[in-house]
Amino acid sequence: MLSNIGIPGLVLILVIALVIFGPKKLPEIGRAMGQTLKEFKKSTKDLTNEFDDDDQKSKSATKTEEKNHNS
C-alpha cells in the first residue's frame, strides 16, 4: 500500500502536515514518532528473543528425554 505513494505523494503529505501542525510542532511530532518506533522495535525484538529461548529450552529438554529413554 505505502509503496505506491511515490515522491510526489510524500511531498504532498509533508506539506499538509506542515500546514496542519506548523513548523514548531513538526520536530516534536517527528521525535515522538521516532521514540514510539524505537520502543516498538525493542519490544518486538524482546518478544522474539523470548520465544527463541523457550524454543531452545524445549529442544534441549526433548534431546535429554530421548537420550535418557534410549539408555
mmCIF file of the N, C-alpha and C atoms, coordinates in Angstrom:
data_MODEL
# 
_entry.id   MODEL 
# 
loop_
_atom_site.group_PDB 
_atom_site.id 
_atom_site.type_symbol 
_atom_site.label_atom_id 
_atom_site.label_alt_id 
_atom_site.label_comp_id 
_atom_site.label_asym_id 
_atom_site.label_entity_id 
_atom_site.label_seq_id 
_atom_site.pdbx_PDB_ins_code 
_atom_site.Cartn_x 
_atom_site.Cartn_y 
_atom_site.Cartn_z 
_atom_site.occupancy 
_atom_site.B_iso_or_equiv 
_atom_site.pdbx_formal_charge 
_atom_site.auth_seq_id 
_atom_site.auth_comp_id 
_atom_site.auth_asym_id 
_atom_site.auth_atom_id 
_atom_site.pdbx_PDB_model_num 
ATOM 1   N N  . MET A 1 1  ? 0.830  -1.196  0.000  1.00 0.00 ? 1  MET A N  1 
ATOM 2   C CA . MET A 1 1  ? 0.000  0.000   0.000  1.00 0.00 ? 1  MET A CA 1 
ATOM 3   C C  . MET A 1 1  ? 0.873  1.257   0.000  1.00 0.00 ? 1  MET A C  1 
ATOM 4   N N  . LEU A 1 2  ? 1.815  1.359   0.927  1.00 0.00 ? 2  LEU A N  1 
ATOM 5   C CA . LEU A 1 2  ? 2.659  2.542   1.002  1.00 0.00 ? 2  LEU A CA 1 
ATOM 6   C C  . LEU A 1 2  ? 3.673  2.612   -0.128 1.00 0.00 ? 2  LEU A C  1 
ATOM 7   N N  . SER A 1 3  ? 3.956  1.505   -0.772 1.00 0.00 ? 3  SER A N  1 
ATOM 8   C CA . SER A 1 3  ? 4.940  1.519   -1.847 1.00 0.00 ? 3  SER A CA 1 
ATOM 9   C C  . SER A 1 3  ? 4.417  2.240   -3.087 1.00 0.00 ? 3  SER A C  1 
ATOM 10  N N  . ASN A 1 4  ? 3.121  2.476   -3.172 1.00 0.00 ? 4  ASN A N  1 
ATOM 11  C CA . ASN A 1 4  ? 2.528  3.149   -4.331 1.00 0.00 ? 4  ASN A CA 1 
ATOM 12  C C  . ASN A 1 4  ? 2.447  4.669   -4.160 1.00 0.00 ? 4  ASN A C  1 
ATOM 13  N N  . ILE A 1 5  ? 2.900  5.204   -3.052 1.00 0.00 ? 5  ILE A N  1 
ATOM 14  C CA . ILE A 1 5  ? 2.779  6.645   -2.800 1.00 0.00 ? 5  ILE A CA 1 
ATOM 15  C C  . ILE A 1 5  ? 3.716  7.436   -3.700 1.00 0.00 ? 5  ILE A C  1 
ATOM 16  N N  . GLY A 1 6  ? 4.996  7.122   -3.719 1.00 0.00 ? 6  GLY A N  1 
ATOM 17  C CA . GLY A 1 6  ? 5.959  7.825   -4.552 1.00 0.00 ? 6  GLY A CA 1 
ATOM 18  C C  . GLY A 1 6  ? 6.398  9.145   -3.946 1.00 0.00 ? 6  GLY A C  1 
ATOM 19  N N  . ILE A 1 7  ? 7.319  9.814   -4.621 1.00 0.00 ? 7  ILE A N  1 
ATOM 20  C CA . ILE A 1 7  ? 7.890  11.073  -4.153 1.00 0.00 ? 7  ILE A CA 1 
ATOM 21  C C  . ILE A 1 7  ? 6.846  12.196  -4.114 1.00 0.00 ? 7  ILE A C  1 
ATOM 22  N N  . PRO A 1 8  ? 6.050  12.389  -5.167 1.00 0.00 ? 8  PRO A N  1 
ATOM 23  C CA . PRO A 1 8  ? 5.058  13.475  -5.103 1.00 0.00 ? 8  PRO A CA 1 
ATOM 24  C C  . PRO A 1 8  ? 4.056  13.284  -3.955 1.00 0.00 ? 8  PRO A C  1 
ATOM 25  N N  . GLY A 1 9  ? 3.677  12.059  -3.695 1.00 0.00 ? 9  GLY A N  1 
ATOM 26  C CA . GLY A 1 9  ? 2.752  11.789  -2.595 1.00 0.00 ? 9  GLY A CA 1 
ATOM 27  C C  . GLY A 1 9  ? 3.363  12.119  -1.248 1.00 0.00 ? 9  GLY A C  1 
ATOM 28  N N  . LEU A 1 10 ? 4.636  11.768  -1.072 1.00 0.00 ? 10 LEU A N  1 
ATOM 29  C CA . LEU A 1 10 ? 5.315  12.087  0.185  1.00 0.00 ? 10 LEU A CA 1 
ATOM 30  C C  . LEU A 1 10 ? 5.449  13.591  0.385  1.00 0.00 ? 10 LEU A C  1 
ATOM 31  N N  . VAL A 1 11 ? 5.776  14.303  -0.692 1.00 0.00 ? 11 VAL A N  1 
ATOM 32  C CA . VAL A 1 11 ? 5.886  15.759  -0.605 1.00 0.00 ? 11 VAL A CA 1 
ATOM 33  C C  . VAL A 1 11 ? 4.534  16.364  -0.223 1.00 0.00 ? 11 VAL A C  1 
ATOM 34  N N  . LEU A 1 12 ? 3.464  15.877  -0.822 1.00 0.00 ? 12 LEU A N  1 
ATOM 35  C CA . LEU A 1 12 ? 2.129  16.378  -0.500 1.00 0.00 ? 12 LEU A CA 1 
ATOM 36  C C  . LEU A 1 12 ? 1.788  16.113  0.964  1.00 0.00 ? 12 LEU A C  1 
ATOM 37  N N  . ILE A 1 13 ? 2.097  14.928  1.453  1.00 0.00 ? 13 ILE A N  1 
ATOM 38  C CA . ILE A 1 13 ? 1.827  14.596  2.852  1.00 0.00 ? 13 ILE A CA 1 
ATOM 39  C C  . ILE A 1 13 ? 2.616  15.514  3.787  1.00 0.00 ? 13 ILE A C  1 
ATOM 40  N N  . LEU A 1 14 ? 3.889  15.763  3.466  1.00 0.00 ? 14 LEU A N  1 
ATOM 41  C CA . LEU A 1 14 ? 4.707  16.650  4.297  1.00 0.00 ? 14 LEU A CA 1 
ATOM 42  C C  . LEU A 1 14 ? 4.188  18.085  4.288  1.00 0.00 ? 14 LEU A C  1 
ATOM 43  N N  . VAL A 1 15 ? 3.748  18.565  3.137  1.00 0.00 ? 15 VAL A N  1 
ATOM 44  C CA . VAL A 1 15 ? 3.199  19.921  3.052  1.00 0.00 ? 15 VAL A CA 1 
ATOM 45  C C  . VAL A 1 15 ? 1.914  20.023  3.875  1.00 0.00 ? 15 VAL A C  1 
ATOM 46  N N  . ILE A 1 16 ? 1.043  19.036  3.779  1.00 0.00 ? 16 ILE A N  1 
ATOM 47  C CA . ILE A 1 16 ? -0.202 19.041  4.560  1.00 0.00 ? 16 ILE A CA 1 
ATOM 48  C C  . ILE A 1 16 ? 0.113  18.994  6.053  1.00 0.00 ? 16 ILE A C  1 
ATOM 49  N N  . ALA A 1 17 ? 1.075  18.159  6.457  1.00 0.00 ? 17 ALA A N  1 
ATOM 50  C CA . ALA A 1 17 ? 1.466  18.084  7.865  1.00 0.00 ? 17 ALA A CA 1 
ATOM 51  C C  . ALA A 1 17 ? 2.031  19.423  8.340  1.00 0.00 ? 17 ALA A C  1 
ATOM 52  N N  . LEU A 1 18 ? 2.806  20.068  7.498  1.00 0.00 ? 18 LEU A N  1 
ATOM 53  C CA . LEU A 1 18 ? 3.381  21.364  7.851  1.00 0.00 ? 18 LEU A CA 1 
ATOM 54  C C  . LEU A 1 18 ? 2.285  22.407  8.043  1.00 0.00 ? 18 LEU A C  1 
ATOM 55  N N  . VAL A 1 19 ? 1.291  22.400  7.167  1.00 0.00 ? 19 VAL A N  1 
ATOM 56  C CA . VAL A 1 19 ? 0.183  23.356  7.275  1.00 0.00 ? 19 VAL A CA 1 
ATOM 57  C C  . VAL A 1 19 ? -0.654 23.075  8.527  1.00 0.00 ? 19 VAL A C  1 
ATOM 58  N N  . ILE A 1 20 ? -0.938 21.809  8.790  1.00 0.00 ? 20 ILE A N  1 
ATOM 59  C CA . ILE A 1 20 ? -1.795 21.458  9.926  1.00 0.00 ? 20 ILE A CA 1 
ATOM 60  C C  . ILE A 1 20 ? -1.093 21.711  11.261 1.00 0.00 ? 20 ILE A C  1 
ATOM 61  N N  . PHE A 1 21 ? 0.153  21.242  11.411 1.00 0.00 ? 21 PHE A N  1 
ATOM 62  C CA . PHE A 1 21 ? 0.823  21.304  12.705 1.00 0.00 ? 21 PHE A CA 1 
ATOM 63  C C  . PHE A 1 21 ? 1.738  22.505  12.881 1.00 0.00 ? 21 PHE A C  1 
ATOM 64  N N  . GLY A 1 22 ? 2.191  23.095  11.816 1.00 0.00 ? 22 GLY A N  1 
ATOM 65  C CA . GLY A 1 22 ? 3.083  24.245  11.909 1.00 0.00 ? 22 GLY A CA 1 
ATOM 66  C C  . GLY A 1 22 ? 4.533  23.819  12.044 1.00 0.00 ? 22 GLY A C  1 
ATOM 67  N N  . PRO A 1 23 ? 5.438  24.738  11.738 1.00 0.00 ? 23 PRO A N  1 
ATOM 68  C CA . PRO A 1 23 ? 6.864  24.400  11.743 1.00 0.00 ? 23 PRO A CA 1 
ATOM 69  C C  . PRO A 1 23 ? 7.447  24.124  13.134 1.00 0.00 ? 23 PRO A C  1 
ATOM 70  N N  . LYS A 1 24 ? 6.832  24.644  14.178 1.00 0.00 ? 24 LYS A N  1 
ATOM 71  C CA . LYS A 1 24 ? 7.367  24.435  15.527 1.00 0.00 ? 24 LYS A CA 1 
ATOM 72  C C  . LYS A 1 24 ? 6.995  23.067  16.082 1.00 0.00 ? 24 LYS A C  1 
ATOM 73  N N  . LYS A 1 25 ? 5.826  22.563  15.738 1.00 0.00 ? 25 LYS A N  1 
ATOM 74  C CA . LYS A 1 25 ? 5.366  21.276  16.256 1.00 0.00 ? 25 LYS A CA 1 
ATOM 75  C C  . LYS A 1 25 ? 5.904  20.089  15.484 1.00 0.00 ? 25 LYS A C  1 
ATOM 76  N N  . LEU A 1 26 ? 6.270  20.278  14.227 1.00 0.00 ? 26 LEU A N  1 
ATOM 77  C CA . LEU A 1 26 ? 6.708  19.168  13.382 1.00 0.00 ? 26 LEU A CA 1 
ATOM 78  C C  . LEU A 1 26 ? 7.917  18.411  13.941 1.00 0.00 ? 26 LEU A C  1 
ATOM 79  N N  . PRO A 1 27 ? 8.971  19.091  14.433 1.00 0.00 ? 27 PRO A N  1 
ATOM 80  C CA . PRO A 1 27 ? 10.096 18.334  15.019 1.00 0.00 ? 27 PRO A CA 1 
ATOM 81  C C  . PRO A 1 27 ? 9.688  17.526  16.257 1.00 0.00 ? 27 PRO A C  1 
ATOM 82  N N  . GLU A 1 28 ? 8.796  18.077  17.064 1.00 0.00 ? 28 GLU A N  1 
ATOM 83  C CA . GLU A 1 28 ? 8.324  17.362  18.253 1.00 0.00 ? 28 GLU A CA 1 
ATOM 84  C C  . GLU A 1 28 ? 7.555  16.106  17.858 1.00 0.00 ? 28 GLU A C  1 
ATOM 85  N N  . ILE A 1 29 ? 6.723  16.219  16.845 1.00 0.00 ? 29 ILE A N  1 
ATOM 86  C CA . ILE A 1 29 ? 5.941  15.069  16.375 1.00 0.00 ? 29 ILE A CA 1 
ATOM 87  C C  . ILE A 1 29 ? 6.876  14.010  15.795 1.00 0.00 ? 29 ILE A C  1 
ATOM 88  N N  . GLY A 1 30 ? 7.869  14.436  15.024 1.00 0.00 ? 30 GLY A N  1 
ATOM 89  C CA . GLY A 1 30 ? 8.843  13.503  14.461 1.00 0.00 ? 30 GLY A CA 1 
ATOM 90  C C  . GLY A 1 30 ? 9.623  12.781  15.548 1.00 0.00 ? 30 GLY A C  1 
ATOM 91  N N  . ARG A 1 31 ? 10.020 13.520  16.584 1.00 0.00 ? 31 ARG A N  1 
ATOM 92  C CA . ARG A 1 31 ? 10.742 12.926  17.694 1.00 0.00 ? 31 ARG A CA 1 
ATOM 93  C C  . ARG A 1 31 ? 9.879  11.903  18.418 1.00 0.00 ? 31 ARG A C  1 
ATOM 94  N N  . ALA A 1 32 ? 8.630  12.240  18.655 1.00 0.00 ? 32 ALA A N  1 
ATOM 95  C CA . ALA A 1 32 ? 7.712  11.329  19.337 1.00 0.00 ? 32 ALA A CA 1 
ATOM 96  C C  . ALA A 1 32 ? 7.478  10.065  18.507 1.00 0.00 ? 32 ALA A C  1 
ATOM 97  N N  . MET A 1 33 ? 7.326  10.228  17.203 1.00 0.00 ? 33 MET A N  1 
ATOM 98  C CA . MET A 1 33 ? 7.144  9.057   16.340 1.00 0.00 ? 33 MET A CA 1 
ATOM 99  C C  . MET A 1 33 ? 8.395  8.182   16.334 1.00 0.00 ? 33 MET A C  1 
ATOM 100 N N  . GLY A 1 34 ? 9.561  8.799   16.342 1.00 0.00 ? 34 GLY A N  1 
ATOM 101 C CA . GLY A 1 34 ? 10.818 8.053   16.395 1.00 0.00 ? 34 GLY A CA 1 
ATOM 102 C C  . GLY A 1 34 ? 10.937 7.251   17.683 1.00 0.00 ? 34 GLY A C  1 
ATOM 103 N N  . GLN A 1 35 ? 10.580 7.876   18.808 1.00 0.00 ? 35 GLN A N  1 
ATOM 104 C CA . GLN A 1 35 ? 10.611 7.185   20.106 1.00 0.00 ? 35 GLN A CA 1 
ATOM 105 C C  . GLN A 1 35 ? 9.647  6.005   20.106 1.00 0.00 ? 35 GLN A C  1 
ATOM 106 N N  . THR A 1 36 ? 8.457  6.225   19.562 1.00 0.00 ? 36 THR A N  1 
ATOM 107 C CA . THR A 1 36 ? 7.452  5.163   19.510 1.00 0.00 ? 36 THR A CA 1 
ATOM 108 C C  . THR A 1 36 ? 7.947  3.994   18.669 1.00 0.00 ? 36 THR A C  1 
ATOM 109 N N  . LEU A 1 37 ? 8.514  4.285   17.512 1.00 0.00 ? 37 LEU A N  1 
ATOM 110 C CA . LEU A 1 37 ? 9.044  3.239   16.638 1.00 0.00 ? 37 LEU A CA 1 
ATOM 111 C C  . LEU A 1 37 ? 10.188 2.488   17.310 1.00 0.00 ? 37 LEU A C  1 
ATOM 112 N N  . LYS A 1 38 ? 11.051 3.220   18.015 1.00 0.00 ? 38 LYS A N  1 
ATOM 113 C CA . LYS A 1 38 ? 12.172 2.604   18.720 1.00 0.00 ? 38 LYS A CA 1 
ATOM 114 C C  . LYS A 1 38 ? 11.668 1.646   19.807 1.00 0.00 ? 38 LYS A C  1 
ATOM 115 N N  . GLU A 1 39 ? 10.676 2.071   20.586 1.00 0.00 ? 39 GLU A N  1 
ATOM 116 C CA . GLU A 1 39 ? 10.106 1.215   21.628 1.00 0.00 ? 39 GLU A CA 1 
ATOM 117 C C  . GLU A 1 39 ? 9.422  -0.009  21.033 1.00 0.00 ? 39 GLU A C  1 
ATOM 118 N N  . PHE A 1 40 ? 8.732  0.179   19.913 1.00 0.00 ? 40 PHE A N  1 
ATOM 119 C CA . PHE A 1 40 ? 8.045  -0.935  19.257 1.00 0.00 ? 40 PHE A CA 1 
ATOM 120 C C  . PHE A 1 40 ? 9.057  -1.975  18.784 1.00 0.00 ? 40 PHE A C  1 
ATOM 121 N N  . LYS A 1 41 ? 10.137 -1.518  18.150 1.00 0.00 ? 41 LYS A N  1 
ATOM 122 C CA . LYS A 1 41 ? 11.169 -2.437  17.675 1.00 0.00 ? 41 LYS A CA 1 
ATOM 123 C C  . LYS A 1 41 ? 11.809 -3.184  18.838 1.00 0.00 ? 41 LYS A C  1 
ATOM 124 N N  . LYS A 1 42 ? 12.071 -2.464  19.940 1.00 0.00 ? 42 LYS A N  1 
ATOM 125 C CA . LYS A 1 42 ? 12.680 -3.094  21.112 1.00 0.00 ? 42 LYS A CA 1 
ATOM 126 C C  . LYS A 1 42 ? 11.754 -4.155  21.691 1.00 0.00 ? 42 LYS A C  1 
ATOM 127 N N  . SER A 1 43 ? 10.479 -3.844  21.808 1.00 0.00 ? 43 SER A N  1 
ATOM 128 C CA . SER A 1 43 ? 9.516  -4.805  22.345 1.00 0.00 ? 43 SER A CA 1 
ATOM 129 C C  . SER A 1 43 ? 9.392  -6.023  21.445 1.00 0.00 ? 43 SER A C  1 
ATOM 130 N N  . THR A 1 44 ? 9.361  -5.800  20.155 1.00 0.00 ? 44 THR A N  1 
ATOM 131 C CA . THR A 1 44 ? 9.269  -6.907  19.201 1.00 0.00 ? 44 THR A CA 1 
ATOM 132 C C  . THR A 1 44 ? 10.497 -7.795  19.294 1.00 0.00 ? 44 THR A C  1 
ATOM 133 N N  . LYS A 1 45 ? 11.670 -7.182  19.387 1.00 0.00 ? 45 LYS A N  1 
ATOM 134 C CA . LYS A 1 45 ? 12.910 -7.942  19.489 1.00 0.00 ? 45 LYS A CA 1 
ATOM 135 C C  . LYS A 1 45 ? 12.934 -8.757  20.785 1.00 0.00 ? 45 LYS A C  1 
ATOM 136 N N  . ASP A 1 46 ? 12.521 -8.148  21.893 1.00 0.00 ? 46 ASP A N  1 
ATOM 137 C CA . ASP A 1 46 ? 12.476 -8.858  23.171 1.00 0.00 ? 46 ASP A CA 1 
ATOM 138 C C  . ASP A 1 46 ? 11.518 -10.039 23.108 1.00 0.00 ? 46 ASP A C  1 
ATOM 139 N N  . LEU A 1 47 ? 10.391 -9.831  22.484 1.00 0.00 ? 47 LEU A N  1 
ATOM 140 C CA . LEU A 1 47 ? 9.386  -10.891 22.381 1.00 0.00 ? 47 LEU A CA 1 
ATOM 141 C C  . LEU A 1 47 ? 9.896  -12.051 21.531 1.00 0.00 ? 47 LEU A C  1 
ATOM 142 N N  . THR A 1 48 ? 10.524 -11.748 20.405 1.00 0.00 ? 48 THR A N  1 
ATOM 143 C CA . THR A 1 48 ? 11.038 -12.827 19.557 1.00 0.00 ? 48 THR A CA 1 
ATOM 144 C C  . THR A 1 48 ? 12.189 -13.552 20.253 1.00 0.00 ? 48 THR A C  1 
ATOM 145 N N  . ASN A 1 49 ? 13.021 -12.825 20.990 1.00 0.00 ? 49 ASN A N  1 
ATOM 146 C CA . ASN A 1 49 ? 14.104 -13.473 21.736 1.00 0.00 ? 49 ASN A CA 1 
ATOM 147 C C  . ASN A 1 49 ? 13.540 -14.405 22.809 1.00 0.00 ? 49 ASN A C  1 
ATOM 148 N N  . GLU A 1 50 ? 12.455 -13.980 23.446 1.00 0.00 ? 50 GLU A N  1 
ATOM 149 C CA . GLU A 1 50 ? 11.815 -14.809 24.467 1.00 0.00 ? 50 GLU A CA 1 
ATOM 150 C C  . GLU A 1 50 ? 11.295 -16.109 23.848 1.00 0.00 ? 50 GLU A C  1 
ATOM 151 N N  . PHE A 1 51 ? 10.659 -16.016 22.696 1.00 0.00 ? 51 PHE A N  1 
ATOM 152 C CA . PHE A 1 51 ? 10.163 -17.208 22.016 1.00 0.00 ? 51 PHE A CA 1 
ATOM 153 C C  . PHE A 1 51 ? 11.313 -18.113 21.582 1.00 0.00 ? 51 PHE A C  1 
ATOM 154 N N  . ASP A 1 52 ? 12.405 -17.521 21.099 1.00 0.00 ? 52 ASP A N  1 
ATOM 155 C CA . ASP A 1 52 ? 13.567 -18.307 20.691 1.00 0.00 ? 52 ASP A CA 1 
ATOM 156 C C  . ASP A 1 52 ? 14.174 -19.046 21.883 1.00 0.00 ? 52 ASP A C  1 
ATOM 157 N N  . ASP A 1 53 ? 14.265 -18.368 23.030 1.00 0.00 ? 53 ASP A N  1 
ATOM 158 C CA . ASP A 1 53 ? 14.800 -19.003 24.231 1.00 0.00 ? 53 ASP A CA 1 
ATOM 159 C C  . ASP A 1 53 ? 13.925 -20.173 24.666 1.00 0.00 ? 53 ASP A C  1 
ATOM 160 N N  . ASP A 1 54 ? 12.604 -19.970 24.643 1.00 0.00 ? 54 ASP A N  1 
ATOM 161 C CA . ASP A 1 54 ? 11.686 -21.044 25.012 1.00 0.00 ? 54 ASP A CA 1 
ATOM 162 C C  . ASP A 1 54 ? 11.817 -22.225 24.057 1.00 0.00 ? 54 ASP A C  1 
ATOM 163 N N  . ASP A 1 55 ? 11.972 -21.935 22.770 1.00 0.00 ? 55 ASP A N  1 
ATOM 164 C CA . ASP A 1 55 ? 12.109 -22.989 21.764 1.00 0.00 ? 55 ASP A CA 1 
ATOM 165 C C  . ASP A 1 55 ? 13.394 -23.786 21.991 1.00 0.00 ? 55 ASP A C  1 
ATOM 166 N N  . GLN A 1 56 ? 14.491 -23.077 22.300 1.00 0.00 ? 56 GLN A N  1 
ATOM 167 C CA . GLN A 1 56 ? 15.756 -23.766 22.552 1.00 0.00 ? 56 GLN A CA 1 
ATOM 168 C C  . GLN A 1 56 ? 15.670 -24.632 23.807 1.00 0.00 ? 56 GLN A C  1 
ATOM 169 N N  . LYS A 1 57 ? 14.992 -24.138 24.842 1.00 0.00 ? 57 LYS A N  1 
ATOM 170 C CA . LYS A 1 57 ? 14.838 -24.904 26.072 1.00 0.00 ? 57 LYS A CA 1 
ATOM 171 C C  . LYS A 1 57 ? 14.036 -26.178 25.823 1.00 0.00 ? 57 LYS A C  1 
ATOM 172 N N  . SER A 1 58 ? 12.974 -26.059 25.036 1.00 0.00 ? 58 SER A N  1 
ATOM 173 C CA . SER A 1 58 ? 12.145 -27.238 24.777 1.00 0.00 ? 58 SER A CA 1 
ATOM 174 C C  . SER A 1 58 ? 12.903 -28.252 23.918 1.00 0.00 ? 58 SER A C  1 
ATOM 175 N N  . LYS A 1 59 ? 13.702 -27.784 22.958 1.00 0.00 ? 59 LYS A N  1 
ATOM 176 C CA . LYS A 1 59 ? 14.500 -28.699 22.143 1.00 0.00 ? 59 LYS A CA 1 
ATOM 177 C C  . LYS A 1 59 ? 15.548 -29.405 23.000 1.00 0.00 ? 59 LYS A C  1 
ATOM 178 N N  . SER A 1 60 ? 16.156 -28.659 23.914 1.00 0.00 ? 60 SER A N  1 
ATOM 179 C CA . SER A 1 60 ? 17.157 -29.239 24.804 1.00 0.00 ? 60 SER A CA 1 
ATOM 180 C C  . SER A 1 60 ? 16.523 -30.290 25.712 1.00 0.00 ? 60 SER A C  1 
ATOM 181 N N  . ALA A 1 61 ? 15.337 -29.995 26.229 1.00 0.00 ? 61 ALA A N  1 
ATOM 182 C CA . ALA A 1 61 ? 14.636 -30.941 27.092 1.00 0.00 ? 61 ALA A CA 1 
ATOM 183 C C  . ALA A 1 61 ? 14.240 -32.192 26.318 1.00 0.00 ? 61 ALA A C  1 
ATOM 184 N N  . THR A 1 62 ? 13.833 -32.035 25.084 1.00 0.00 ? 62 THR A N  1 
ATOM 185 C CA . THR A 1 62 ? 13.455 -33.171 24.248 1.00 0.00 ? 62 THR A CA 1 
ATOM 186 C C  . THR A 1 62 ? 14.660 -34.068 23.981 1.00 0.00 ? 62 THR A C  1 
ATOM 187 N N  . LYS A 1 63 ? 15.805 -33.453 23.682 1.00 0.00 ? 63 LYS A N  1 
ATOM 188 C CA . LYS A 1 63 ? 17.018 -34.233 23.435 1.00 0.00 ? 63 LYS A CA 1 
ATOM 189 C C  . LYS A 1 63 ? 17.429 -34.997 24.694 1.00 0.00 ? 63 LYS A C  1 
ATOM 190 N N  . THR A 1 64 ? 17.307 -34.369 25.863 1.00 0.00 ? 64 THR A N  1 
ATOM 191 C CA . THR A 1 64 ? 17.668 -35.018 27.119 1.00 0.00 ? 64 THR A CA 1 
ATOM 192 C C  . THR A 1 64 ? 16.740 -36.192 27.387 1.00 0.00 ? 64 THR A C  1 
ATOM 193 N N  . GLU A 1 65 ? 15.442 -36.004 27.134 1.00 0.00 ? 65 GLU A N  1 
ATOM 194 C CA . GLU A 1 65 ? 14.482 -37.082 27.339 1.00 0.00 ? 65 GLU A CA 1 
ATOM 195 C C  . GLU A 1 65 ? 14.773 -38.244 26.392 1.00 0.00 ? 65 GLU A C  1 
ATOM 196 N N  . GLU A 1 66 ? 15.102 -37.953 25.141 1.00 0.00 ? 66 GLU A N  1 
ATOM 197 C CA . GLU A 1 66 ? 15.404 -39.010 24.171 1.00 0.00 ? 66 GLU A CA 1 
ATOM 198 C C  . GLU A 1 66 ? 16.666 -39.755 24.579 1.00 0.00 ? 66 GLU A C  1 
ATOM 199 N N  . LYS A 1 67 ? 17.657 -39.027 25.074 1.00 0.00 ? 67 LYS A N  1 
ATOM 200 C CA . LYS A 1 67 ? 18.909 -39.640 25.499 1.00 0.00 ? 67 LYS A CA 1 
ATOM 201 C C  . LYS A 1 67 ? 18.667 -40.571 26.687 1.00 0.00 ? 67 LYS A C  1 
ATOM 202 N N  . ASN A 1 68 ? 17.840 -40.132 27.649 1.00 0.00 ? 68 ASN A N  1 
ATOM 203 C CA . ASN A 1 68 ? 17.523 -40.952 28.821 1.00 0.00 ? 68 ASN A CA 1 
ATOM 204 C C  . ASN A 1 68 ? 16.677 -42.166 28.443 1.00 0.00 ? 68 ASN A C  1 
ATOM 205 N N  . HIS A 1 69 ? 15.814 -41.995 27.493 1.00 0.00 ? 69 HIS A N  1 
ATOM 206 C CA . HIS A 1 69 ? 14.932 -43.076 27.065 1.00 0.00 ? 69 HIS A CA 1 
ATOM 207 C C  . HIS A 1 69 ? 15.713 -44.169 26.334 1.00 0.00 ? 69 HIS A C  1 
ATOM 208 N N  . ASN A 1 70 ? 16.700 -43.750 25.533 1.00 0.00 ? 70 ASN A N  1 
ATOM 209 C CA . ASN A 1 70 ? 17.487 -44.699 24.754 1.00 0.00 ? 70 ASN A CA 1 
ATOM 210 C C  . ASN A 1 70 ? 18.535 -45.440 25.597 1.00 0.00 ? 70 ASN A C  1 
ATOM 211 N N  . SER A 1 71 ? 18.868 -44.910 26.747 1.00 0.00 ? 71 SER A N  1 
ATOM 212 C CA . SER A 1 71 ? 19.901 -45.540 27.586 1.00 0.00 ? 71 SER A CA 1 
ATOM 213 C C  . SER A 1 71 ? 19.407 -46.712 28.356 1.00 0.00 ? 71 SER A C  1 
# 
